């Protein structure tokens, strides 16, 4: 169908004037509302105010302006003999193109201390109604909700004078996705302000595509990365890439794991992630020392890993990092000297998050299974000294207690069954993802070697038998932290007493599957 008449009413005015001028030059009559009409008139674009079409003024502070048969009849009419006869009977002119995007609800609720009243006022009513009407009638009407489509739509109209059926269908799909996402944002916001229940009868998700990826975990799997526009603050989804190749599926998973672990620490810290497990983690008085100590833990596994630090990455740290092959480095920021050093590696991905001042409000973890979703609260509980219960005859020293908390912080980021060995703010051995706990422990002891002498051990879950304690004693472990709760806890406690090992219970398990 030829486009003779367009209705334009947009909140996001990006590209608006150029697009409307292009339509006007093609002889398209433009109907518009409120601020959109004012913007176009000021730019010299001929506009018919919506009240001239409806024969009724905008009322109720603009709440009612397009909800009228002269508008929706023009949008919803099929170009059949009967519908056209009714349009003529009621003196309604068809509308061939609808260009609408909605009140900035997400932007409004993202503001600090926004009131419920302000949020409600930014719920669009007429806009979604026009969008849905035009999308339903896409066989005859074009619907544009995305300013990035303006160029494509203008090009099609200049070439053919109409929009192809294929393009109208694609625009309709985009329109319904636009209103669905909008309604999801509203429903989720109202859920947050009306009750404390996070697991409601329905679970609505709305994400926007950030980028397509070359492939997924493996080359035969297609993949893309979507971000939640409602989440602000430092996180992998909001990180800005400064340099290097495009991030891959696995890069994003590992960078997220690295960032979520390193942000747990307040002192200068570095984390090295390989295959979604930390192969090195350390704290120190400086970032360069923290990175060096993290690398010492497992330099073999660190090759091709992803590094995260919790402070501004300086030249000295960058120089150390440049000595080995890394896939990506993520930091709150980079100094000029650091960028000069690291950008010499063409493919090294550099990401900046901004200061890691606080965690985001993304409190849920979602995992897809065949036919459904598993949803849980993120594991963000932090232990402190007061919550530890010493259950052995030997009391841990103050230094051991500090290392126990450090190792337990790391172990919750390691795949279960998980064992982490730590000493003086440095991870020296990691056992991850084994089918039994003693197997994970033996891997960690082998990795640590002689460094295990005088170190501490953290376990993500209780010991079902005393075997892990006995192996720890052989390796030279002096203190153990674990949740407790096994029916055989007394056996493990007795083993610790026999070997002179201090053991503390946390009462908090940290499985990570």
C-alpha positions as a printed NumPy array, in Angstrom:
array([[  0.   ,   0.   ,   0.   ],
       [  1.202,   3.487,  -0.833],
       [  2.03 ,   5.638,   2.191],
       [  0.009,   8.861,   1.983],
       [ -0.537,   9.65 ,   5.662],
       [  1.676,   9.114,   8.728],
       [  1.079,   9.599,  12.431],
       [  4.224,  10.489,  14.395],
       [  4.315,  10.684,  18.199],
       [  7.651,   9.888,  19.812],
       [  9.348,  10.278,  23.17 ],
       [ 12.791,   9.482,  21.769],
       [ 13.32 ,  12.208,  19.173],
       [ 16.594,  10.851,  17.791],
       [ 16.583,  11.353,  14.01 ],
       [ 13.005,  12.632,  14.131],
       [ 13.339,  15.862,  12.137],
       [ 15.348,  14.349,   9.281],
       [ 12.946,  11.443,   9.001],
       [  9.848,  13.65 ,   9.028],
       [ 11.39 ,  16.019,   6.477],
       [ 12.064,  13.008,   4.25 ],
       [  8.45 ,  11.923,   4.531],
       [  7.186,  15.44 ,   3.795],
       [  9.372,  15.637,   0.694],
       [  7.697,  12.443,  -0.523],
       [  4.296,  14.114,  -0.157],
       [  3.282,  12.248,   2.992],
       [  0.84 ,  14.121,   5.24 ],
       [  2.073,  14.086,   8.841],
       [ -0.199,  13.99 ,  11.896],
       [  1.436,  14.591,  15.244],
       [  0.881,  15.229,  18.935],
       [  2.138,  17.525,  21.691],
       [  5.901,  17.843,  21.925],
       [  6.522,  15.931,  18.703],
       [  4.327,  18.333,  16.702],
       [  6.039,  21.315,  18.329],
       [  9.496,  19.979,  17.437],
       [  8.5  ,  19.367,  13.836],
       [  6.811,  22.737,  13.362],
       [  9.824,  24.527,  14.778],
       [ 11.953,  22.655,  12.23 ],
       [  9.672,  23.78 ,   9.414],
       [  8.021,  20.419,   8.79 ],
       [  4.315,  20.756,   7.925],
       [  2.234,  19.046,  10.609],
       [ -1.464,  18.441,  11.291],
       [ -2.178,  18.498,  15.038],
       [ -3.977,  15.443,  16.363],
       [ -6.861,  17.6  ,  17.638],
       [ -7.6  ,  18.619,  14.039],
       [ -8.049,  14.929,  13.209],
       [-10.121,  13.997,  16.238],
       [-12.094,  17.23 ,  16.457],
       [-11.423,  17.091,  20.167],
       [ -8.719,  18.781,  22.252],
       [ -6.026,  16.928,  24.174],
       [ -7.406,  16.581,  27.709],
       [ -6.488,  15.371,  31.181],
       [ -2.935,  16.75 ,  31.004],
       [ -2.375,  14.936,  27.726],
       [ -3.554,  11.56 ,  29.03 ],
       [ -6.197,  11.484,  26.303],
       [ -5.311,  12.679,  22.835],
       [ -5.07 ,   9.742,  20.411],
       [ -7.724,   7.454,  21.918],
       [-10.325,   8.286,  19.284],
       [-12.09 ,   6.466,  16.386],
       [-10.682,   8.954,  13.864],
       [ -7.219,   7.76 ,  14.863],
       [ -7.744,   4.067,  15.537],
       [-10.251,   3.635,  12.747],
       [ -7.652,   5.056,  10.368],
       [ -5.003,   2.678,  11.722],
       [ -7.052,  -0.516,  12.081],
       [ -9.049,  -0.369,   8.85 ],
       [ -8.225,  -3.1  ,   6.369],
       [ -8.18 ,  -1.82 ,   2.823],
       [-11.177,  -3.943,   1.919],
       [-14.318,  -2.644,   0.219],
       [-16.407,  -2.897,   3.398],
       [-13.849,  -1.228,   5.689],
       [-13.203,   1.55 ,   3.209],
       [-16.956,   2.099,   2.891],
       [-17.223,   2.527,   6.656],
       [-14.291,   4.95 ,   6.712],
       [-16.064,   7.038,   4.1  ],
       [-19.344,   6.84 ,   6.003],
       [-17.744,   8.159,   9.198],
       [-15.369,  10.556,   7.429],
       [-12.211,   8.811,   8.643],
       [ -9.046,   9.022,   6.583],
       [ -6.728,   5.957,   6.559],
       [ -3.357,   6.183,   8.296],
       [ -0.675,   4.234,   6.436],
       [  2.333,   4.681,   8.685],
       [  2.565,   4.939,  12.486],
       [  5.813,   6.141,  14.059],
       [  5.611,   5.838,  17.845],
       [  7.917,   5.13 ,  20.748],
       [  6.814,   5.273,  24.32 ],
       [  7.11 ,   7.441,  27.41 ],
       [ 10.507,   6.934,  29.106],
       [  9.318,   4.636,  31.877],
       [ 12.645,   2.804,  32.352],
       [ 14.571,   6.062,  32.403],
       [ 12.158,   7.449,  34.991],
       [ 12.399,   4.542,  37.436],
       [ 16.193,   4.495,  37.038],
       [ 16.392,   7.914,  38.688],
       [ 17.304,   7.846,  42.379],
       [ 14.405,   8.315,  44.79 ],
       [ 11.772,   8.346,  42.032],
       [  8.267,   8.459,  43.475],
       [  5.542,   5.983,  42.612],
       [  3.456,   8.9  ,  41.299],
       [  6.182,   9.953,  38.847],
       [  6.598,   6.386,  37.677],
       [  2.86 ,   5.977,  37.098],
       [  2.676,   9.227,  35.095],
       [  5.317,   7.833,  32.753],
       [  3.239,   4.798,  31.847],
       [  2.177,   5.344,  28.249],
       [ -1.381,   4.373,  27.278],
       [ -2.153,   5.874,  23.882],
       [  1.271,   4.988,  22.499],
       [  1.091,   1.224,  23.091],
       [ -2.489,   1.222,  21.811],
       [ -1.438,   2.787,  18.507],
       [  1.604,   0.545,  18.253],
       [ -0.414,  -2.621,  18.782],
       [ -3.159,  -1.464,  16.424],
       [ -0.711,  -0.728,  13.619],
       [  1.226,  -3.949,  14.236],
       [ -1.986,  -5.99 ,  14.127],
       [ -2.889,  -4.328,  10.827],
       [  0.618,  -4.662,   9.377],
       [ -0.84 ,  -6.095,   6.161],
       [ -1.812,  -2.498,   5.344],
       [  0.038,  -0.254,   7.825],
       [  3.695,   0.251,   8.625],
       [  4.707,   0.598,  12.291],
       [  8.08 ,   2.067,  13.316],
       [  9.134,   2.043,  16.982],
       [ 12.9  ,   2.1  ,  16.522],
       [ 14.647,   5.27 ,  15.245],
       [ 17.342,   3.058,  13.736],
       [ 14.748,   1.95 ,  11.18 ],
       [ 14.123,   5.464,   9.838],
       [ 16.74 ,   5.244,   7.104],
       [ 15.536,   1.852,   5.898],
       [ 11.898,   2.984,   5.828],
       [ 12.693,   6.191,   3.94 ],
       [ 14.819,   4.304,   1.427],
       [ 11.972,   1.848,   0.757],
       [  9.451,   4.664,   0.298],
       [ 11.753,   6.573,  -2.05 ],
       [ 12.377,   3.449,  -4.107],
       [  8.878,   1.976,  -4.282],
       [  6.508,   4.431,  -2.616],
       [  5.464,   1.703,  -0.197],
       [  6.815,  -0.753,   2.343],
       [  7.126,  -4.378,   1.332],
       [  5.045,  -7.019,   3.082],
       [  8.249,  -8.559,   4.426],
       [  9.387,  -5.249,   5.954],
       [  5.952,  -4.526,   7.433],
       [  5.934,  -7.941,   9.096],
       [  9.429,  -7.398,  10.523],
       [  8.395,  -3.982,  11.832],
       [  5.281,  -5.491,  13.425],
       [  7.331,  -8.134,  15.235],
       [  9.645,  -5.413,  16.515],
       [  6.639,  -3.369,  17.623],
       [  5.091,  -6.178,  19.668],
       [  8.495,  -6.86 ,  21.246],
       [  8.685,  -3.14 ,  22.1  ],
       [  5.339,  -3.1  ,  23.918],
       [  6.009,  -6.47 ,  25.582],
       [  9.309,  -5.189,  26.952],
       [  7.619,  -1.991,  28.114],
       [  4.868,  -3.855,  29.951],
       [  7.438,  -6.188,  31.513],
       [  9.36 ,  -3.219,  32.914],
       [  6.165,  -1.822,  34.422],
       [  5.06 ,  -5.144,  35.905],
       [  8.474,  -5.782,  37.442],
       [  8.678,  -2.28 ,  38.896],
       [  5.218,  -2.479,  40.439],
       [  6.12 ,  -5.869,  41.866],
       [  9.138,  -4.335,  43.58 ],
       [  7.198,  -1.497,  45.16 ],
       [  4.096,  -3.439,  46.205],
       [  5.612,  -6.448,  47.96 ],
       [  8.812,  -8.123,  49.08 ],
       [  8.151, -11.366,  47.217],
       [ 10.745, -11.868,  44.475],
       [  9.345, -15.189,  43.238],
       [  5.967, -14.129,  41.862],
       [  3.466, -16.382,  40.056],
       [  4.888, -15.25 ,  36.71 ],
       [  8.51 , -14.464,  35.844],
       [  8.941, -11.822,  33.169],
       [ 12.213, -11.113,  31.397],
       [ 13.068,  -8.323,  28.998],
       [ 16.55 ,  -7.966,  27.548],
       [ 17.966,  -6.157,  24.513],
       [ 20.611,  -7.565,  22.214],
       [ 23.996,  -6.037,  22.944],
       [ 25.835,  -7.963,  20.257],
       [ 25.865, -11.085,  18.164],
       [ 28.742, -13.415,  18.931],
       [ 30.834, -15.353,  16.448],
       [ 29.655, -18.556,  18.091],
       [ 28.757, -20.013,  21.467],
       [ 30.774, -22.313,  23.684],
       [ 31.718, -24.213,  20.529],
       [ 31.909, -23.15 ,  16.862],
       [ 28.808, -25.14 ,  15.857],
       [ 26.614, -23.224,  18.366],
       [ 25.17 , -19.825,  17.439],
       [ 25.099, -17.208,  20.19 ],
       [ 24.313, -13.61 ,  21.138],
       [ 24.697, -11.456,  24.255],
       [ 21.663,  -9.645,  25.706],
       [ 21.709,  -7.059,  28.457],
       [ 19.083,  -5.9  ,  30.927],
       [ 18.502,  -2.168,  30.344],
       [ 17.062,  -1.831,  33.86 ],
       [ 20.395,  -2.698,  35.504],
       [ 22.857,   0.127,  36.034],
       [ 26.237,   0.149,  37.718],
       [ 29.489,  -1.763,  37.286],
       [ 28.963,  -5.218,  35.787],
       [ 30.069,  -7.156,  32.73 ],
       [ 26.922,  -6.192,  30.8  ],
       [ 27.658,  -2.487,  31.294],
       [ 31.426,  -2.725,  30.822],
       [ 32.963,  -0.674,  28.012],
       [ 35.475,  -2.341,  25.725],
       [ 38.474,  -0.117,  25.043],
       [ 40.577,  -2.402,  22.867],
       [ 40.924,  -5.825,  21.295],
       [ 38.871,  -8.392,  19.447],
       [ 35.169,  -8.844,  20.019],
       [ 34.282, -10.713,  23.17 ],
       [ 33.288, -14.329,  22.724],
       [ 30.627, -16.296,  24.592],
       [ 33.27 , -17.885,  26.829],
       [ 35.059, -14.55 ,  27.333],
       [ 31.875, -12.988,  28.693],
       [ 31.232, -15.88 ,  31.081],
       [ 34.8  , -15.795,  32.381],
       [ 34.985, -11.997,  32.605],
       [ 31.78 , -11.998,  34.628],
       [ 33.187, -14.62 ,  37.004],
       [ 36.435, -12.689,  37.403],
       [ 34.67 ,  -9.4  ,  38.095],
       [ 32.182, -10.877,  40.575],
       [ 35.009, -12.439,  42.585],
       [ 37.413,  -9.489,  42.592],
       [ 34.706,  -7.057,  43.719],
       [ 34.403,  -9.065,  46.954],
       [ 37.672,  -7.56 ,  48.208],
       [ 38.394,  -4.052,  49.427],
       [ 42.201,  -4.237,  49.417],
       [ 44.119,  -4.295,  46.081],
       [ 43.224,  -7.648,  44.514],
       [ 43.635,  -9.617,  41.307],
       [ 41.768, -12.64 ,  39.989],
       [ 42.693, -14.919,  37.094],
       [ 39.876, -17.037,  35.67 ],
       [ 40.235, -20.052,  33.407],
       [ 37.216, -22.034,  32.223],
       [ 34.99 , -20.258,  34.727],
       [ 37.103, -21.148,  37.766],
       [ 39.658, -18.964,  39.568],
       [ 43.128, -20.424,  39.015],
       [ 44.697, -17.486,  40.853],
       [ 43.471, -14.956,  43.4  ],
       [ 45.476, -12.715,  45.698],
       [ 45.417,  -9.518,  47.702],
       [ 48.408,  -7.277,  48.41 ],
       [ 49.444,  -3.715,  49.166],
       [ 49.468,  -2.864,  45.438],
       [ 47.789,  -4.142,  42.299],
       [ 51.064,  -5.212,  40.727],
       [ 51.919,  -7.313,  43.78 ],
       [ 48.393,  -8.768,  43.875],
       [ 48.627,  -9.768,  40.204],
       [ 52.093, -11.29 ,  40.651],
       [ 50.871, -13.337,  43.604],
       [ 47.733, -14.432,  41.723],
       [ 49.881, -15.545,  38.798],
       [ 52.21 , -17.495,  41.095],
       [ 49.329, -19.721,  42.167],
       [ 49.069, -21.47 ,  38.797],
       [ 51.074, -19.855,  35.962],
       [ 50.341, -22.776,  33.644],
       [ 46.565, -22.402,  33.875],
       [ 46.815, -18.593,  33.752],
       [ 48.005, -18.76 ,  30.132],
       [ 45.041, -17.656,  28.008],
       [ 43.055, -16.643,  31.084],
       [ 41.014, -13.573,  31.941],
       [ 42.199, -11.166,  34.637],
       [ 40.156,  -8.79 ,  36.779],
       [ 41.491,  -6.233,  39.239],
       [ 39.572,  -3.989,  41.626],
       [ 41.604,  -0.803,  41.193],
       [ 42.835,   1.462,  38.413],
       [ 45.29 ,  -0.613,  36.399],
       [ 48.64 ,   1.167,  36.285],
       [ 51.691,   0.87 ,  34.07 ],
       [ 53.649,  -1.422,  36.378],
       [ 50.779,  -3.924,  36.567],
       [ 50.191,  -3.669,  32.816],
       [ 53.859,  -4.415,  32.15 ],
       [ 53.612,  -7.604,  34.221],
       [ 50.399,  -8.666,  32.489],
       [ 51.901,  -8.112,  29.052],
       [ 54.483, -10.847,  29.692],
       [ 51.992, -13.682,  29.061],
       [ 49.105, -14.341,  26.711],
       [ 45.799, -13.242,  28.229],
       [ 42.386, -13.199,  26.573],
       [ 41.023, -10.166,  28.428],
       [ 41.651,  -7.758,  31.289],
       [ 38.816,  -6.071,  33.157],
       [ 39.394,  -3.152,  35.541],
       [ 37.595,  -0.1  ,  36.911],
       [ 39.887,   1.976,  34.675],
       [ 43.303,   2.045,  32.994],
       [ 46.001,   4.69 ,  33.213],
       [ 47.38 ,   6.133,  29.997],
       [ 50.638,   4.277,  30.546],
       [ 48.793,   0.992,  31.029],
       [ 46.827,   1.484,  27.812],
       [ 50.   ,   2.328,  25.91 ],
       [ 51.547,  -0.96 ,  27.033],
       [ 48.534,  -3.228,  26.635],
       [ 47.185,  -1.897,  23.337],
       [ 50.365,  -3.105,  21.649],
       [ 48.7  ,  -6.517,  21.83 ],
       [ 46.175,  -6.187,  19.018],
       [ 43.791,  -8.92 ,  20.164],
       [ 43.902,  -8.366,  23.937],
       [ 40.466,  -7.303,  25.114],
       [ 40.466,  -4.437,  27.61 ],
       [ 37.267,  -3.663,  29.496],
       [ 36.507,  -0.893,  31.951],
       [ 33.645,  -0.955,  34.457],
       [ 34.004,   2.247,  36.45 ],
       [ 34.648,   2.207,  40.18 ],
       [ 33.425,  -0.938,  41.927],
       [ 31.72 ,   1.071,  44.632],
       [ 28.737,  -1.215,  45.132],
       [ 26.997,  -4.273,  43.748],
       [ 24.229,  -3.841,  41.161],
       [ 20.556,  -4.483,  41.926],
       [ 20.616,  -7.639,  39.8  ],
       [ 19.837,  -9.945,  42.715],
       [ 18.597, -13.   ,  40.811],
       [ 20.444, -15.757,  38.988],
       [ 18.587, -17.426,  36.128],
       [ 19.531, -20.67 ,  34.451],
       [ 17.707, -22.153,  31.486],
       [ 16.834, -25.823,  31.457],
       [ 14.956, -27.661,  28.742],
       [ 11.419, -26.315,  28.988],
       [ 11.891, -24.037,  31.953],
       [ 13.944, -21.699,  34.115],
       [ 15.622, -22.076,  37.469],
       [ 15.659, -18.801,  39.392],
       [ 17.462, -18.148,  42.672],
       [ 18.889, -15.325,  44.725],
       [ 22.534, -14.567,  43.984],
       [ 24.986, -15.954,  46.55 ],
       [ 26.145, -12.645,  48.002],
       [ 26.149, -13.32 ,  51.733],
       [ 29.439, -12.235,  53.305],
       [ 30.916, -13.909,  56.357],
       [ 32.476, -12.063,  59.244],
       [ 34.521, -13.189,  62.214],
       [ 31.549, -13.131,  64.586],
       [ 29.745, -15.828,  62.584],
       [ 32.545, -18.379,  62.741],
       [ 32.24 , -21.241,  65.237],
       [ 35.46 , -22.92 ,  66.335],
       [ 34.706, -26.625,  66.883],
       [ 38.207, -28.004,  67.613],
       [ 40.538, -27.991,  70.576],
       [ 43.025, -25.868,  68.705],
       [ 41.995, -22.26 ,  68.113],
       [ 43.004, -20.666,  64.803],
       [ 45.416, -17.762,  65.038],
       [ 44.364, -14.263,  63.999],
       [ 46.338, -14.659,  60.75 ],
       [ 44.758, -18.024,  60.073],
       [ 41.275, -16.586,  60.657],
       [ 41.981, -13.879,  58.104],
       [ 43.131, -16.472,  55.58 ],
       [ 40.145, -18.691,  56.317],
       [ 37.74 , -15.869,  55.453],
       [ 39.758, -15.086,  52.326],
       [ 39.718, -18.722,  51.159],
       [ 35.999, -19.06 ,  51.91 ],
       [ 35.287, -15.936,  49.84 ],
       [ 37.065, -17.541,  46.893],
       [ 35.584, -21.022,  47.298],
       [ 32.043, -19.822,  46.65 ],
       [ 33.182, -18.825,  43.139],
       [ 34.638, -22.281,  42.401],
       [ 32.649, -25.087,  40.791],
       [ 31.558, -27.801,  43.226],
       [ 32.898, -29.928,  44.7  ],
       [ 35.276, -27.097,  45.609],
       [ 38.396, -26.963,  47.75 ],
       [ 40.585, -23.852,  48.021],
       [ 43.934, -23.565,  49.793],
       [ 45.115, -20.141,  50.928],
       [ 48.038, -18.546,  52.703],
       [ 48.757, -14.883,  53.479],
       [ 46.039, -13.568,  51.157],
       [ 47.039, -15.783,  48.245],
       [ 45.341, -18.819,  46.757],
       [ 47.901, -21.595,  46.371],
       [ 45.726, -24.521,  45.31 ],
       [ 42.267, -25.064,  43.826],
       [ 40.325, -28.275,  43.349],
       [ 37.158, -27.778,  41.307],
       [ 34.253, -29.683,  39.848],
       [ 35.112, -33.166,  41.03 ],
       [ 32.526, -35.819,  41.808],
       [ 33.87 , -36.311,  45.34 ],
       [ 35.371, -33.855,  47.813],
       [ 38.544, -35.722,  48.59 ],
       [ 39.304, -35.795,  44.845],
       [ 39.091, -32.001,  44.697],
       [ 41.3  , -31.762,  47.793],
       [ 43.998, -33.978,  46.29 ],
       [ 44.091, -31.798,  43.16 ],
       [ 44.508, -28.699,  45.318],
       [ 47.269, -30.32 ,  47.416],
       [ 49.145, -31.448,  44.318],
       [ 48.964, -27.942,  42.852],
       [ 50.142, -26.305,  46.09 ],
       [ 52.983, -28.746,  46.777],
       [ 55.247, -27.576,  49.598],
       [ 53.337, -24.268,  49.826],
       [ 50.542, -26.174,  51.574],
       [ 52.645, -26.313,  54.724],
       [ 50.974, -23.975,  57.215],
       [ 48.184, -23.027,  54.775],
       [ 44.408, -23.041,  55.347],
       [ 41.714, -24.999,  53.523],
       [ 38.189, -23.895,  52.596],
       [ 35.457, -26.283,  51.499],
       [ 32.226, -25.187,  49.849],
       [ 30.233, -27.897,  51.66 ],
       [ 30.607, -30.241,  54.621],
       [ 32.906, -33.27 ,  54.746],
       [ 30.887, -36.494,  54.523],
       [ 33.89 , -38.415,  55.876],
       [ 37.143, -37.644,  57.672],
       [ 39.263, -38.587,  54.625],
       [ 39.697, -34.986,  53.454],
       [ 40.96 , -33.953,  56.896],
       [ 43.461, -36.803,  56.929],
       [ 44.729, -35.788,  53.474],
       [ 44.948, -32.172,  54.635],
       [ 47.103, -33.186,  57.59 ],
       [ 49.537, -35.002,  55.283],
       [ 49.796, -31.842,  53.151],
       [ 50.569, -29.653,  56.177],
       [ 47.258, -27.741,  56.444],
       [ 46.899, -25.951,  59.795],
       [ 43.278, -24.678,  59.695],
       [ 40.067, -25.617,  57.912],
       [ 36.834, -23.728,  57.268],
       [ 33.676, -25.514,  56.178],
       [ 29.895, -25.192,  56.601],
       [ 29.444, -28.175,  58.905],
       [ 26.169, -30.068,  59.073],
       [ 27.225, -33.62 ,  58.214],
       [ 26.01 , -36.494,  60.343],
       [ 29.723, -37.368,  60.594],
       [ 30.906, -33.915,  61.694],
       [ 32.29 , -35.419,  64.899],
       [ 34.572, -37.703,  62.88 ],
       [ 36.045, -34.715,  61.042],
       [ 36.397, -32.764,  64.301],
       [ 38.114, -35.73 ,  65.957],
       [ 40.488, -36.057,  62.998],
       [ 41.384, -32.363,  63.279],
       [ 42.057, -32.772,  67.001],
       [ 44.289, -35.774,  66.311],
       [ 46.314, -33.79 ,  63.763],
       [ 46.373, -30.47 ,  65.634],
       [ 44.324, -28.713,  62.966],
       [ 41.95 , -25.874,  63.838],
       [ 38.491, -26.119,  62.29 ],
       [ 35.706, -23.546,  62.112],
       [ 32.128, -23.981,  60.941],
       [ 30.227, -21.288,  59.029],
       [ 26.78 , -22.846,  58.79 ],
       [ 26.646, -21.601,  55.2  ],
       [ 27.076, -23.842,  52.135],
       [ 28.327, -22.47 ,  48.792],
       [ 27.548, -25.044,  46.097],
       [ 28.164, -23.732,  42.575],
       [ 27.081, -26.084,  39.804]])
